[in-house]
């Protein structure tokens, strides 16, 4: 996950379902996802009850890695974090490490 085979600014949307909890380095993985997203692109990270992914500090982690307005959405035992990449005119925190 730390090295995606895509050009920078290639995708309008990015989604990961039940996978982030097995990435070797969540910070590096999210930075790489952010790299391949176009400015103002949308991010969705989804999890089922069986994923093992804790909800705690998830929105804070996403925000610290430069995504805007992360929001935790819960439906029964499922949850997701929705956020967006800043457009080119917006500053972001891209140097955070986890």
N, C-alpha and C positions, 0 to 999 in steps of 0.2 A: 504494500500500500504506500510505501514511502517513495516510490518512483513509478508514476503512471505513464504509459506509453502514448501520451497525447500532447499536442501543442498547448501552450499557455493560452488562456482566454478562448477555449474551444467550445464550451458547453453553456447552454442557457439554464440548465437545471442539473442538480446532482442529487442522488439518493443512495442511501445505504440502509439495508434492512438486516437486522440481527447479525451484524458483522463487526461493528466497531470494537466490541469487547474482546475480540481475538486479534486485533492489530497489535503488532509488537510495540509500536510507539504511536499513541493516539495523537499527540501533538504533531509529529511529522506527517502522519496520515491526513489529518485535517488541513495542514498547510499545503500538502500536495493536491488535495481536492480543491482547495481555494485557488491554487495556481491554474488549474485547468478550467475553472469557471470564468465565464465572461463577467465584466462589470455588471452589477445589479442582478446577477443570476441568483436563483433560489436553491436552498439546500434543505433536504429532508433526511433526518436520521431516525429510522423507525425501529422499535423494539417490542417484542412480545414478552409475555410473562416468563417464558422459558429461555430468554436470551442471557440472563445473568448480568445484564447491564444495570448498574445502579442509576437512579435518577439524580442523586445528590451531586451537586456542582456541575452537572452536564451543561446547563445554559451558561454558567460562568466560564467553563472551559471553552465553549464555542465562541463566546464574546471575546475572551482573552486572545484568541487566535485570529481576530480580525473580522469576524462576521458581525453583521448588524442585527439588532432586535431579535435575539434568540428567544423563542417562546416554547415552553413545554406544554404539549397538548396531551391530555389523557382521556382514553375511552376504555372503560372497564379495566382489564389487566394489560392493555396495550398502551404504549406512549410513544411520542415522537418529539423531536426538537426541530422546529422550523426556523430558518434564518436566511439571510441574504448576504451576498458579497457586496461590499461598497462599490458604488460606481467610481470611475477614475477621479472624480472631483472630491470625493470624501476621504478624509484621513482614516487610517485604521491602525490597530495594534498588531503588527505582523511579526514582532520580535519576541513574543512571549514563548516560553518553552515549558513543556510538561514532561 
